[in-house]
């Protein structure tokens, strides 16, 4: 089972601000768990967020073809 991270722990892991993590939660752009009034984020959900936001680099020949 994944570890459940507090907002400040998730922010430290990325590294980013707590405000950014709270915005992701408010906009429902990241999966989270509510335990009563507490919000927790699974480590796997944090990793999935990073993976979906990863942009693959273009090769040099692909860049020149698109420019033409």
PQR file of N, CA, C, O and H, with PARSE charges and radii, in Angstrom:
ATOM      1  N   UNK A   1       0.843  -1.188   0.000 -0.4000 1.5000
ATOM      2  CA  UNK A   1       0.000   0.000   0.000 -0.0000 2.0000
ATOM      3  C   UNK A   1       0.882   1.244   0.000  0.5500 1.7000
ATOM      4  O   UNK A   1       1.907   1.294   0.681 -0.5500 1.4000
ATOM      5  N   UNK A   2       0.475   2.233  -0.763 -0.4000 1.5000
ATOM      6  CA  UNK A   2       1.217   3.491  -0.855 -0.0000 2.0000
ATOM      7  C   UNK A   2       1.180   4.262   0.450  0.5500 1.7000
ATOM      8  O   UNK A   2       0.241   4.160   1.240 -0.5500 1.4000
ATOM      9  H   UNK A   2      -0.357   2.192  -1.316  0.4000 1.0000
ATOM     10  N   UNK A   3       2.227   5.031   0.645 -0.4000 1.5000
ATOM     11  CA  UNK A   3       2.244   5.922   1.799 -0.0000 2.0000
ATOM     12  C   UNK A   3       1.350   7.122   1.502  0.5500 1.7000
ATOM     13  O   UNK A   3       1.364   7.651   0.391 -0.5500 1.4000
ATOM     14  H   UNK A   3       2.990   5.114   0.003  0.4000 1.0000
ATOM     15  N   UNK A   4       0.579   7.548   2.485 -0.4000 1.5000
ATOM     16  CA  UNK A   4      -0.257   8.736   2.345 -0.0000 2.0000
ATOM     17  C   UNK A   4       0.533   9.936   2.843  0.5500 1.7000
ATOM     18  O   UNK A   4       0.983   9.960   3.989 -0.5500 1.4000
ATOM     19  H   UNK A   4       0.567   7.119   3.388  0.4000 1.0000
ATOM     20  N   UNK A   5       0.700  10.930   1.981 -0.4000 1.5000
ATOM     21  CA  UNK A   5       1.503  12.107   2.303 -0.0000 2.0000
ATOM     22  C   UNK A   5       0.622  13.280   2.682  0.5500 1.7000
ATOM     23  O   UNK A   5      -0.453  13.472   2.114 -0.5500 1.4000
ATOM     24  H   UNK A   5       0.335  10.911   1.051  0.4000 1.0000
ATOM     25  N   UNK A   6       1.081  14.059   3.641 -0.4000 1.5000
ATOM     26  CA  UNK A   6       0.423  15.319   3.962 -0.0000 2.0000
ATOM     27  C   UNK A   6       0.791  16.312   2.869  0.5500 1.7000
ATOM     28  O   UNK A   6       1.718  16.072   2.095 -0.5500 1.4000
ATOM     29  H   UNK A   6       1.954  13.902   4.103  0.4000 1.0000
ATOM     30  N   UNK A   7       0.073  17.422   2.804 -0.4000 1.5000
ATOM     31  CA  UNK A   7       0.299  18.418   1.753 -0.0000 2.0000
ATOM     32  C   UNK A   7       1.738  18.922   1.791  0.5500 1.7000
ATOM     33  O   UNK A   7       2.383  19.025   0.748 -0.5500 1.4000
ATOM     34  H   UNK A   7      -0.680  17.618   3.433  0.4000 1.0000
ATOM     35  N   UNK A   8       2.242  19.232   2.965 -0.4000 1.5000
ATOM     36  CA  UNK A   8       3.607  19.764   3.043 -0.0000 2.0000
ATOM     37  C   UNK A   8       4.650  18.706   2.665  0.5500 1.7000
ATOM     38  O   UNK A   8       5.715  19.053   2.153 -0.5500 1.4000
ATOM     39  H   UNK A   8       1.719  19.148   3.813  0.4000 1.0000
ATOM     40  N   UNK A   9       4.363  17.432   2.909 -0.4000 1.5000
ATOM     41  CA  UNK A   9       5.277  16.361   2.506 -0.0000 2.0000
ATOM     42  C   UNK A   9       5.279  16.194   0.988  0.5500 1.7000
ATOM     43  O   UNK A   9       6.332  15.986   0.386 -0.5500 1.4000
ATOM     44  H   UNK A   9       3.498  17.151   3.324  0.4000 1.0000
ATOM     45  N   UNK A  10       4.107  16.286   0.374 -0.4000 1.5000
ATOM     46  CA  UNK A  10       4.008  16.194  -1.085 -0.0000 2.0000
ATOM     47  C   UNK A  10       4.723  17.366  -1.743  0.5500 1.7000
ATOM     48  O   UNK A  10       5.395  17.197  -2.761 -0.5500 1.4000
ATOM     49  H   UNK A  10       3.252  16.455   0.863  0.4000 1.0000
ATOM     50  N   UNK A  11       4.580  18.549  -1.162 -0.4000 1.5000
ATOM     51  CA  UNK A  11       5.252  19.739  -1.694 -0.0000 2.0000
ATOM     52  C   UNK A  11       6.763  19.587  -1.603  0.5500 1.7000
ATOM     53  O   UNK A  11       7.478  19.982  -2.524 -0.5500 1.4000
ATOM     54  H   UNK A  11       4.034  18.685  -0.336  0.4000 1.0000
ATOM     55  N   UNK A  12       7.253  19.031  -0.522 -0.4000 1.5000
ATOM     56  CA  UNK A  12       8.691  18.831  -0.354 -0.0000 2.0000
ATOM     57  C   UNK A  12       9.222  17.775  -1.313  0.5500 1.7000
ATOM     58  O   UNK A  12      10.368  17.857  -1.756 -0.5500 1.4000
ATOM     59  H   UNK A  12       6.672  18.710   0.226  0.4000 1.0000
ATOM     60  N   UNK A  13       8.400  16.789  -1.635 -0.4000 1.5000
ATOM     61  CA  UNK A  13       8.818  15.709  -2.520 -0.0000 2.0000
ATOM     62  C   UNK A  13       8.955  16.175  -3.967  0.5500 1.7000
ATOM     63  O   UNK A  13       9.815  15.673  -4.690 -0.5500 1.4000
ATOM     64  H   UNK A  13       7.469  16.723  -1.275  0.4000 1.0000
ATOM     65  N   UNK A  14       8.127  17.122  -4.406 -0.4000 1.5000
ATOM     66  CA  UNK A  14       8.163  17.533  -5.823 -0.0000 2.0000
ATOM     67  C   UNK A  14       9.397  18.321  -6.272  0.5500 1.7000
ATOM     68  O   UNK A  14       9.823  17.958  -7.369 -0.5500 1.4000
ATOM     69  H   UNK A  14       7.428  17.529  -3.818  0.4000 1.0000
ATOM     70  N   UNK A  15       9.999  19.210  -5.743 -0.4000 1.5000
ATOM     71  CA  UNK A  15       9.756  20.207  -4.700 -0.0000 2.0000
ATOM     72  C   UNK A  15       8.999  21.408  -5.259  0.5500 1.7000
ATOM     73  O   UNK A  15       9.340  21.937  -6.317 -0.5500 1.4000
ATOM     74  H   UNK A  15       9.653  19.505  -4.852  0.4000 1.0000
ATOM     75  N   UNK A  16       7.997  21.818  -4.551 -0.4000 1.5000
ATOM     76  CA  UNK A  16       7.169  22.960  -4.922 -0.0000 2.0000
ATOM     77  C   UNK A  16       6.529  23.504  -3.652  0.5500 1.7000
ATOM     78  O   UNK A  16       6.828  23.040  -2.552 -0.5500 1.4000
ATOM     79  H   UNK A  16       7.720  21.389  -3.691  0.4000 1.0000
ATOM     80  N   UNK A  17       5.665  24.471  -3.802 -0.4000 1.5000
ATOM     81  CA  UNK A  17       5.040  25.072  -2.623 -0.0000 2.0000
ATOM     82  C   UNK A  17       3.788  24.294  -2.208  0.5500 1.7000
ATOM     83  O   UNK A  17       3.187  23.579  -3.009 -0.5500 1.4000
ATOM     84  H   UNK A  17       5.422  24.848  -4.696  0.4000 1.0000
ATOM     85  N   UNK A  18       3.418  24.451  -0.950 -0.4000 1.5000
ATOM     86  CA  UNK A  18       2.170  23.855  -0.467 -0.0000 2.0000
ATOM     87  C   UNK A  18       0.980  24.452  -1.210  0.5500 1.7000
ATOM     88  O   UNK A  18      -0.008  23.767  -1.474 -0.5500 1.4000
ATOM     89  H   UNK A  18       3.906  25.032  -0.299  0.4000 1.0000
ATOM     90  N   UNK A  19       1.085  25.716  -1.539 -0.4000 1.5000
ATOM     91  CA  UNK A  19      -0.001  26.395  -2.252 -0.0000 2.0000
ATOM     92  C   UNK A  19      -0.281  25.719  -3.598  0.5500 1.7000
ATOM     93  O   UNK A  19      -1.437  25.549  -3.985 -0.5500 1.4000
ATOM     94  H   UNK A  19       1.888  26.273  -1.324  0.4000 1.0000
ATOM     95  N   UNK A  20       0.785  25.336  -4.306 -0.4000 1.5000
ATOM     96  CA  UNK A  20       0.625  24.669  -5.595 -0.0000 2.0000
ATOM     97  C   UNK A  20      -0.090  23.330  -5.420  0.5500 1.7000
ATOM     98  O   UNK A  20      -0.989  22.999  -6.193 -0.5500 1.4000
ATOM     99  H   UNK A  20       1.725  25.474  -3.991  0.4000 1.0000
ATOM    100  N   UNK A  21       0.306  22.568  -4.415 -0.4000 1.5000
ATOM    101  CA  UNK A  21      -0.336  21.274  -4.149 -0.0000 2.0000
ATOM    102  C   UNK A  21      -1.807  21.477  -3.805  0.5500 1.7000
ATOM    103  O   UNK A  21      -2.667  20.736  -4.283 -0.5500 1.4000
ATOM    104  H   UNK A  21       1.036  22.838  -3.787  0.4000 1.0000
ATOM    105  N   UNK A  22      -2.097  22.474  -2.980 -0.4000 1.5000
ATOM    106  CA  UNK A  22      -3.497  22.754  -2.614 -0.0000 2.0000
ATOM    107  C   UNK A  22      -4.315  23.178  -3.838  0.5500 1.7000
ATOM    108  O   UNK A  22      -5.500  22.857  -3.934 -0.5500 1.4000
ATOM    109  H   UNK A  22      -1.399  23.076  -2.592  0.4000 1.0000
ATOM    110  N   UNK A  23      -3.682  23.900  -4.775 -0.4000 1.5000
ATOM    111  CA  UNK A  23      -4.382  24.293  -6.001 -0.0000 2.0000
ATOM    112  C   UNK A  23      -4.680  23.061  -6.860  0.5500 1.7000
ATOM    113  O   UNK A  23      -5.765  22.948  -7.431 -0.5500 1.4000
ATOM    114  H   UNK A  23      -2.720  24.161  -4.697  0.4000 1.0000
ATOM    115  N   UNK A  24      -3.714  22.139  -6.951 -0.4000 1.5000
ATOM    116  CA  UNK A  24      -3.951  20.897  -7.694 -0.0000 2.0000
ATOM    117  C   UNK A  24      -5.131  20.131  -7.104  0.5500 1.7000
ATOM    118  O   UNK A  24      -5.944  19.567  -7.837 -0.5500 1.4000
ATOM    119  H   UNK A  24      -2.833  22.231  -6.487  0.4000 1.0000
ATOM    120  N   UNK A  25      -5.218  20.115  -5.792 -0.4000 1.5000
ATOM    121  CA  UNK A  25      -6.321  19.427  -5.113 -0.0000 2.0000
ATOM    122  C   UNK A  25      -7.641  20.143  -5.390  0.5500 1.7000
ATOM    123  O   UNK A  25      -8.638  19.501  -5.720 -0.5500 1.4000
ATOM    124  H   UNK A  25      -4.557  20.572  -5.196  0.4000 1.0000
ATOM    125  N   UNK A  26      -7.653  21.461  -5.258 -0.4000 1.5000
ATOM    126  CA  UNK A  26      -8.882  22.240  -5.464 -0.0000 2.0000
ATOM    127  C   UNK A  26      -9.395  22.102  -6.894  0.5500 1.7000
ATOM    128  O   UNK A  26     -10.602  22.034  -7.123 -0.5500 1.4000
ATOM    129  H   UNK A  26      -6.843  21.983  -4.989  0.4000 1.0000
ATOM    130  N   UNK A  27      -8.466  22.061  -7.860 -0.4000 1.5000
ATOM    131  CA  UNK A  27      -8.843  21.926  -9.271 -0.0000 2.0000
ATOM    132  C   UNK A  27      -9.043  20.462  -9.665  0.5500 1.7000
ATOM    133  O   UNK A  27      -9.363  20.163 -10.815 -0.5500 1.4000
ATOM    134  H   UNK A  27      -7.485  22.117  -7.674  0.4000 1.0000
ATOM    135  N   UNK A  28      -8.853  19.558  -8.712 -0.4000 1.5000
ATOM    136  CA  UNK A  28      -8.973  18.114  -8.925 -0.0000 2.0000
ATOM    137  C   UNK A  28      -8.091  17.632 -10.075  0.5500 1.7000
ATOM    138  O   UNK A  28      -8.500  16.814 -10.898 -0.5500 1.4000
ATOM    139  H   UNK A  28      -8.592  19.801  -7.777  0.4000 1.0000
ATOM    140  N   UNK A  29      -6.870  18.164 -10.106 -0.4000 1.5000
ATOM    141  CA  UNK A  29      -5.899  17.757 -11.120 -0.0000 2.0000
ATOM    142  C   UNK A  29      -5.000  16.641 -10.614  0.5500 1.7000
ATOM    143  O   UNK A  29      -4.198  16.091 -11.369 -0.5500 1.4000
ATOM    144  H   UNK A  29      -6.538  18.830  -9.438  0.4000 1.0000
ATOM    145  N   UNK A  30      -5.135  16.304  -9.328 -0.4000 1.5000
ATOM    146  CA  UNK A  30      -4.363  15.221  -8.734 -0.0000 2.0000
ATOM    147  C   UNK A  30      -5.304  14.412  -7.844  0.5500 1.7000
ATOM    148  O   UNK A  30      -6.206  14.957  -7.207 -0.5500 1.4000
ATOM    149  H   UNK A  30      -5.786  16.751  -8.714  0.4000 1.0000
ATOM    150  N   UNK A  31      -5.077  13.117  -7.816 -0.4000 1.5000
ATOM    151  CA  UNK A  31      -5.906  12.236  -6.989 -0.0000 2.0000
ATOM    152  C   UNK A  31      -5.534  12.427  -5.522  0.5500 1.7000
ATOM    153  O   UNK A  31      -4.353  12.512  -5.184 -0.5500 1.4000
ATOM    154  H   UNK A  31      -4.345  12.674  -8.333  0.4000 1.0000
ATOM    155  N   UNK A  32      -6.527  12.493  -4.664 -0.4000 1.5000
ATOM    156  CA  UNK A  32      -6.271  12.665  -3.234 -0.0000 2.0000
ATOM    157  C   UNK A  32      -7.285  11.880  -2.421  0.5500 1.7000
ATOM    158  O   UNK A  32      -8.298  11.414  -2.942 -0.5500 1.4000
ATOM    159  H   UNK A  32      -7.486  12.424  -4.939  0.4000 1.0000
ATOM    160  N   UNK A  33      -6.993  11.741  -1.131 -0.4000 1.5000
ATOM    161  CA  UNK A  33      -7.847  11.002  -0.206 -0.0000 2.0000
ATOM    162  C   UNK A  33      -8.256  11.945   0.907  0.5500 1.7000
ATOM    163  O   UNK A  33      -7.421  12.669   1.450 -0.5500 1.4000
ATOM    164  H   UNK A  33      -6.170  12.119  -0.707  0.4000 1.0000
ATOM    165  N   UNK A  34      -9.546  11.942   1.254 -0.4000 1.5000
ATOM    166  CA  UNK A  34     -10.010  12.732   2.394 -0.0000 2.0000
ATOM    167  C   UNK A  34     -10.259  11.788   3.558  0.5500 1.7000
ATOM    168  O   UNK A  34     -10.991  10.805   3.441 -0.5500 1.4000
ATOM    169  H   UNK A  34     -10.224  11.354   0.813  0.4000 1.0000
ATOM    170  N   UNK A  35      -9.641  12.106   4.670 -0.4000 1.5000
ATOM    171  CA  UNK A  35      -9.847  11.359   5.905 -0.0000 2.0000
ATOM    172  C   UNK A  35     -10.418  12.362   6.890  0.5500 1.7000
ATOM    173  O   UNK A  35      -9.685  13.125   7.519 -0.5500 1.4000
ATOM    174  H   UNK A  35      -9.047  12.904   4.766  0.4000 1.0000
ATOM    175  N   UNK A  36     -11.737  12.347   7.014 -0.4000 1.5000
ATOM    176  CA  UNK A  36     -12.388  13.395   7.805 -0.0000 2.0000
ATOM    177  C   UNK A  36     -12.185  14.729   7.102  0.5500 1.7000
ATOM    178  O   UNK A  36     -12.582  14.893   5.949 -0.5500 1.4000
ATOM    179  H   UNK A  36     -12.333  11.727   6.504  0.4000 1.0000
ATOM    180  N   UNK A  37     -11.571  15.676   7.791 -0.4000 1.5000
ATOM    181  CA  UNK A  37     -11.298  16.964   7.152 -0.0000 2.0000
ATOM    182  C   UNK A  37      -9.857  17.089   6.673  0.5500 1.7000
ATOM    183  O   UNK A  37      -9.441  18.143   6.194 -0.5500 1.4000
ATOM    184  H   UNK A  37     -11.249  15.542   8.728  0.4000 1.0000
ATOM    185  N   UNK A  38      -9.092  15.990   6.807 -0.4000 1.5000
ATOM    186  CA  UNK A  38      -7.694  15.989   6.396 -0.0000 2.0000
ATOM    187  C   UNK A  38      -7.563  15.481   4.963  0.5500 1.7000
ATOM    188  O   UNK A  38      -8.291  14.584   4.539 -0.5500 1.4000
ATOM    189  H   UNK A  38      -9.430  15.133   7.196  0.4000 1.0000
ATOM    190  N   UNK A  39      -6.632  16.064   4.232 -0.4000 1.5000
ATOM    191  CA  UNK A  39      -6.380  15.659   2.852 -0.0000 2.0000
ATOM    192  C   UNK A  39      -5.017  14.978   2.799  0.5500 1.7000
ATOM    193  O   UNK A  39      -4.036  15.483   3.344 -0.5500 1.4000
ATOM    194  H   UNK A  39      -6.040  16.793   4.576  0.4000 1.0000
ATOM    195  N   UNK A  40      -4.971  13.827   2.139 -0.4000 1.5000
ATOM    196  CA  UNK A  40      -3.720  13.096   1.967 -0.0000 2.0000
ATOM    197  C   UNK A  40      -3.569  12.744   0.492  0.5500 1.7000
ATOM    198  O   UNK A  40      -4.551  12.569  -0.229 -0.5500 1.4000
ATOM    199  H   UNK A  40      -5.769  13.417   1.697  0.4000 1.0000
ATOM    200  N   UNK A  41      -2.324  12.645   0.068 -0.4000 1.5000
ATOM    201  CA  UNK A  41      -2.027  12.320  -1.328 -0.0000 2.0000
ATOM    202  C   UNK A  41      -1.178  11.057  -1.347  0.5500 1.7000
ATOM    203  O   UNK A  41      -0.166  10.961  -0.652 -0.5500 1.4000
ATOM    204  H   UNK A  41      -1.526  12.787   0.654  0.4000 1.0000
ATOM    205  N   UNK A  42      -1.604  10.091  -2.151 -0.4000 1.5000
ATOM    206  CA  UNK A  42      -0.816   8.864  -2.290 -0.0000 2.0000
ATOM    207  C   UNK A  42       0.461   9.179  -3.066  0.5500 1.7000
ATOM    208  O   UNK A  42       0.465  10.003  -3.980 -0.5500 1.4000
ATOM    209  H   UNK A  42      -2.425  10.168  -2.716  0.4000 1.0000
ATOM    210  N   UNK A  43       1.540   8.505  -2.680 -0.4000 1.5000
ATOM    211  CA  UNK A  43       2.806   8.686  -3.388 -0.0000 2.0000
ATOM    212  C   UNK A  43       2.655   8.332  -4.866  0.5500 1.7000
ATOM    213  O   UNK A  43       3.223   9.007  -5.724 -0.5500 1.4000
ATOM    214  H   UNK A  43       1.537   7.835  -1.938  0.4000 1.0000
ATOM    215  N   UNK A  44       1.898   7.285  -5.168 -0.4000 1.5000
ATOM    216  CA  UNK A  44       1.703   6.862  -6.559 -0.0000 2.0000
ATOM    217  C   UNK A  44       0.928   7.917  -7.351  0.5500 1.7000
ATOM    218  O   UNK A  44       1.172   8.090  -8.545 -0.5500 1.4000
ATOM    219  H   UNK A  44       1.437   6.736  -4.471  0.4000 1.0000
ATOM    220  N   UNK A  45      -0.001   8.622  -6.701 -0.4000 1.5000
ATOM    221  CA  UNK A  45      -0.752   9.681  -7.379 -0.0000 2.0000
ATOM    222  C   UNK A  45       0.165  10.846  -7.717  0.5500 1.7000
ATOM    223  O   UNK A  45       0.021  11.476  -8.765 -0.5500 1.4000
ATOM    224  H   UNK A  45      -0.199   8.481  -5.731  0.4000 1.0000
ATOM    225  N   UNK A  46       1.104  11.128  -6.831 -0.4000 1.5000
ATOM    226  CA  UNK A  46       2.071  12.193  -7.075 -0.0000 2.0000
ATOM    227  C   UNK A  46       2.974  11.826  -8.248  0.5500 1.7000
ATOM    228  O   UNK A  46       3.250  12.659  -9.111 -0.5500 1.4000
ATOM    229  H   UNK A  46       1.221  10.616  -5.980  0.4000 1.0000
ATOM    230  N   UNK A  47       3.431  10.583  -8.276 -0.4000 1.5000
ATOM    231  CA  UNK A  47       4.271  10.104  -9.370 -0.0000 2.0000
ATOM    232  C   UNK A  47       3.498  10.119 -10.687  0.5500 1.7000
ATOM    233  O   UNK A  47       4.048  10.508 -11.717 -0.5500 1.4000
ATOM    234  H   UNK A  47       3.207   9.906  -7.575  0.4000 1.0000
ATOM    235  N   UNK A  48       2.240   9.704 -10.667 -0.4000 1.5000
ATOM    236  CA  UNK A  48       1.412   9.713 -11.877 -0.0000 2.0000
ATOM    237  C   UNK A  48       1.226  11.132 -12.405  0.5500 1.7000
ATOM    238  O   UNK A  48       1.231  11.350 -13.616 -0.5500 1.4000
ATOM    239  H   UNK A  48       1.793   9.388  -9.830  0.4000 1.0000
ATOM    240  N   UNK A  49       1.063  12.093 -11.502 -0.4000 1.5000
ATOM    241  CA  UNK A  49       0.933  13.491 -11.913 -0.0000 2.0000
ATOM    242  C   UNK A  49       2.196  13.954 -12.630  0.5500 1.7000
ATOM    243  O   UNK A  49       2.120  14.634 -13.654 -0.5500 1.4000
ATOM    244  H   UNK A  49       1.059  11.916 -10.518  0.4000 1.0000
ATOM    245  N   UNK A  50       3.353  13.589 -12.095 -0.4000 1.5000
ATOM    246  CA  UNK A  50       4.625  13.978 -12.711 -0.0000 2.0000
ATOM    247  C   UNK A  50       4.780  13.315 -14.073  0.5500 1.7000
ATOM    248  O   UNK A  50       5.207  13.957 -15.032 -0.5500 1.4000
ATOM    249  H   UNK A  50       3.415  13.037 -11.263  0.4000 1.0000
ATOM    250  N   UNK A  51       4.437  12.037 -14.163 -0.4000 1.5000
ATOM    251  CA  UNK A  51       4.579  11.298 -15.422 -0.0000 2.0000
ATOM    252  C   UNK A  51       3.666  11.879 -16.500  0.5500 1.7000
ATOM    253  O   UNK A  51       4.093  12.021 -17.646 -0.5500 1.4000
ATOM    254  H   UNK A  51       4.090  11.514 -13.385  0.4000 1.0000
ATOM    255  N   UNK A  52       2.431  12.214 -16.165 -0.4000 1.5000
ATOM    256  CA  UNK A  52       1.513  12.754 -17.171 -0.0000 2.0000
ATOM    257  C   UNK A  52       1.920  14.153 -17.620  0.5500 1.7000
ATOM    258  O   UNK A  52       1.545  14.587 -18.709 -0.5500 1.4000
ATOM    259  H   UNK A  52       2.085  12.099 -15.234  0.4000 1.0000
ATOM    260  N   UNK A  53       2.675  14.854 -16.797 -0.4000 1.5000
ATOM    261  CA  UNK A  53       3.126  16.193 -17.169 -0.0000 2.0000
ATOM    262  C   UNK A  53       4.474  16.212 -17.862  0.5500 1.7000
ATOM    263  O   UNK A  53       4.957  17.271 -18.261 -0.5500 1.4000
ATOM    264  H   UNK A  53       2.980  14.501 -15.913  0.4000 1.0000
ATOM    265  N   UNK A  54       5.089  15.030 -18.007 -0.4000 1.5000
ATOM    266  CA  UNK A  54       6.410  14.950 -18.624 -0.0000 2.0000
ATOM    267  C   UNK A  54       6.288  15.098 -20.136  0.5500 1.7000
ATOM    268  O   UNK A  54       5.484  14.424 -20.781 -0.5500 1.4000
ATOM    269  H   UNK A  54       4.696  14.170 -17.683  0.4000 1.0000
ATOM    270  N   UNK A  55       7.097  15.989 -20.683 -0.4000 1.5000
ATOM    271  CA  UNK A  55       7.103  16.237 -22.126 -0.0000 2.0000
ATOM    272  C   UNK A  55       8.383  15.644 -22.698  0.5500 1.7000
ATOM    273  O   UNK A  55       9.483  15.955 -22.239 -0.5500 1.4000
ATOM    274  H   UNK A  55       7.750  16.537 -20.160  0.4000 1.0000
ATOM    275  N   UNK A  56       8.230  14.790 -23.700 -0.4000 1.5000
ATOM    276  CA  UNK A  56       9.388  14.168 -24.332 -0.0000 2.0000
ATOM    277  C   UNK A  56      10.097  15.191 -25.220  0.5500 1.7000
ATOM    278  O   UNK A  56       9.434  15.964 -25.912 -0.5500 1.4000
ATOM    279  H   UNK A  56       7.337  14.538 -24.073  0.4000 1.0000
ATOM    280  N   UNK A  57      11.430  15.208 -25.214 -0.4000 1.5000
ATOM    281  CA  UNK A  57      12.161  16.161 -26.049 -0.0000 2.0000
ATOM    282  C   UNK A  57      12.075  15.775 -27.525  0.5500 1.7000
ATOM    283  O   UNK A  57      11.979  14.597 -27.867 -0.5500 1.4000
ATOM    284  H   UNK A  57      11.969  14.580 -24.652  0.4000 1.0000
ATOM    285  N   UNK A  58      12.111  16.777 -28.383 -0.4000 1.5000
ATOM    286  CA  UNK A  58      12.148  16.540 -29.823 -0.0000 2.0000
ATOM    287  C   UNK A  58      13.591  16.317 -30.245  0.5500 1.7000
ATOM    288  O   UNK A  58      14.509  16.899 -29.667 -0.5500 1.4000
ATOM    289  H   UNK A  58      12.189  17.735 -28.105  0.4000 1.0000
ATOM    290  N   UNK A  59      13.790  15.480 -31.245 -0.4000 1.5000
ATOM    291  CA  UNK A  59      15.129  15.293 -31.804 -0.0000 2.0000
ATOM    292  C   UNK A  59      15.408  16.467 -32.733  0.5500 1.7000
ATOM    293  O   UNK A  59      14.473  17.104 -33.217 -0.5500 1.4000
ATOM    294  H   UNK A  59      13.044  15.008 -31.715  0.4000 1.0000
ATOM    295  N   UNK A  60      16.671  16.759 -32.988 -0.4000 1.5000
ATOM    296  CA  UNK A  60      17.017  17.934 -33.799 -0.0000 2.0000
ATOM    297  C   UNK A  60      16.410  17.870 -35.194  0.5500 1.7000
ATOM    298  O   UNK A  60      15.955  18.892 -35.708 -0.5500 1.4000
ATOM    299  H   UNK A  60      17.431  16.241 -32.595  0.4000 1.0000
ATOM    300  N   UNK A  61      16.391  16.706 -35.813 -0.4000 1.5000
ATOM    301  CA  UNK A  61      15.820  16.619 -37.160 -0.0000 2.0000
ATOM    302  C   UNK A  61      14.304  16.840 -37.133  0.5500 1.7000
ATOM    303  O   UNK A  61      13.745  17.339 -38.110 -0.5500 1.4000
ATOM    304  H   UNK A  61      16.760  15.876 -35.396  0.4000 1.0000
ATOM    305  N   UNK A  62      13.640  16.486 -36.054 -0.4000 1.5000
ATOM    306  CA  UNK A  62      12.203  16.726 -35.938 -0.0000 2.0000
ATOM    307  C   UNK A  62      11.903  18.213 -35.815  0.5500 1.7000
ATOM    308  O   UNK A  62      10.890  18.689 -36.327 -0.5500 1.4000
ATOM    309  H   UNK A  62      14.095  16.081 -35.260  0.4000 1.0000
ATOM    310  N   UNK A  63      12.769  18.939 -35.145 -0.4000 1.5000
ATOM    311  CA  UNK A  63      12.584  20.378 -34.965 -0.0000 2.0000
ATOM    312  C   UNK A  63      12.731  21.091 -36.296  0.5500 1.7000
ATOM    313  O   UNK A  63      11.932  21.973 -36.611 -0.5500 1.4000
ATOM    314  H   UNK A  63      13.592  18.553 -34.729  0.4000 1.0000
ATOM    315  N   UNK A  64      13.736  20.730 -37.086 -0.4000 1.5000
ATOM    316  CA  UNK A  64      13.947  21.390 -38.373 -0.0000 2.0000
ATOM    317  C   UNK A  64      12.843  21.046 -39.364  0.5500 1.7000
ATOM    318  O   UNK A  64      12.471  21.886 -40.184 -0.5500 1.4000
ATOM    319  H   UNK A  64      14.385  20.014 -36.830  0.4000 1.0000
ATOM    320  N   UNK A  65      12.309  19.824 -39.305 -0.4000 1.5000
ATOM    321  CA  UNK A  65      11.207  19.449 -40.193 -0.0000 2.0000
ATOM    322  C   UNK A  65       9.947  20.239 -39.865  0.5500 1.7000
ATOM    323  O   UNK A  65       9.225  20.648 -40.774 -0.5500 1.4000
ATOM    324  H   UNK A  65      12.611  19.142 -38.639  0.4000 1.0000
ATOM    325  N   UNK A  66       9.675  20.459 -38.601 -0.4000 1.5000
ATOM    326  CA  UNK A  66       8.476  21.194 -38.199 -0.0000 2.0000
ATOM    327  C   UNK A  66       8.603  22.675 -38.533  0.5500 1.7000
ATOM    328  O   UNK A  66       7.599  23.343 -38.778 -0.5500 1.4000
ATOM    329  H   UNK A  66      10.261  20.127 -37.862  0.4000 1.0000
ATOM    330  N   UNK A  67       9.820  23.189 -38.544 -0.4000 1.5000
ATOM    331  CA  UNK A  67      10.033  24.604 -38.845 -0.0000 2.0000
ATOM    332  C   UNK A  67       9.860  24.876 -40.334  0.5500 1.7000
ATOM    333  O   UNK A  67       9.531  25.996 -40.725 -0.5500 1.4000
ATOM    334  H   UNK A  67      10.636  22.646 -38.345  0.4000 1.0000
ATOM    335  N   UNK A  68      10.076  23.875 -41.155 -0.4000 1.5000
ATOM    336  CA  UNK A  68      10.011  24.072 -42.611 -0.0000 2.0000
ATOM    337  C   UNK A  68       8.605  24.120 -43.128  0.5500 1.7000
ATOM    338  O   UNK A  68       8.394  24.281 -44.330 -0.5500 1.4000
ATOM    339  H   UNK A  68      10.343  22.965 -40.837  0.4000 1.0000
TER
END
